[in-house]
């Protein structure tokens, strides 16, 4: 709990972080309800303070007034079966992180350099500044989607995760950036079944093994390209499930 003199001040935010089963942070919490009241996340607190100077205030969402809206953008909460998720823990008010700032997006300033006056004022002017710890001994490090791939997994400090969300919320309120969207579960299933059907047809009519291999690789390429293009447009499709259904159906 915060110090007693800060309770009810509107200056307190929790820093709980949602981690997926594979260790990646893809979601973040805006609100928590602990049965004694609703608590605000640190990133949301910071974003709302920044947006208030721009005359942007949290409003009731459209069309559902139980959702939060910043500017013209309504932020619907994460659902248990959203996108590739199945039966995920959607407690609280969660939001999918976009990470559209890119890797290494935020400057990191050391405390010693700051205290010695080595950092120009422009680094902080009109910015949200988060004070945190990056020492390995503190164990406040998380993996992001940028941590995946063939290289060694690179973690980021917890403060950086909150920076990504604060930046995303500010862009929603000022620039109208829409949150990452997923299709309805029925359409997601139809997308997967479509590739299973196409794979079955490919296996039935292409009997030449080398051609079938090329066709299988080409199908995977189309799925990846389509999913990547959709992701660039703000939509998250299930790329892995569609690829598996295509390969299994083709092989059978």
Secondary structure, DSSP 4 states (H G I P E B T S, - for coil): ---GGGTTSS---B---B--TTSB--EEEEEEE-SS-EEEBHHHHHHHHHHHTTT--EEE-SS-TTSEEETTEEEPPP-TTSTT-SS----SEEEE---TT-TT-S----HHHHHTT-S-GGGTTTS--------GGG--EEE-GGG-SSSPP-EEEHHHHHHHHHHHHHHHHHH-PPPPEE--HHHHHHHHHHHHHHHHHHHHH---HHHHHHHHHHHHHHHHHHHHHHHHTTEE--HHHHHHHHHHHHH-
